[in-house]
């Protein structure tokens, strides 16, 4: 955004600067919200930063991150816990697999 609008966004005679730190806060809140499966991380972000002006982007990002997490298949660690083995997710054809892939066995 800062590359597209280096002077900020001009609306009704007001200039709204592009603050990259705001995007970092929104991304961090979305990541932590998805990892913990909660929306309360948005409230924690508001308390830590004191920026209530970011409420809409943070809430939207956290809710979207949780929605994406709900509608995606189980992750590697869930699969590993159920089968007691984990194979790397990106493996080449079988003749190259012993060179590039690894398997972890859980006891």
Secondary structure, DSSP 8 states (H G I E B T S, - for coil): -TTT-TT-EEETTEEE---HHHHHHHHHHHHHHHHHT-SHHHHHHHHHH--GGGHHHHHHHHHHHHHHHHTS---HHHHHHHHSEEE-S----HHHHHHH--EEE--
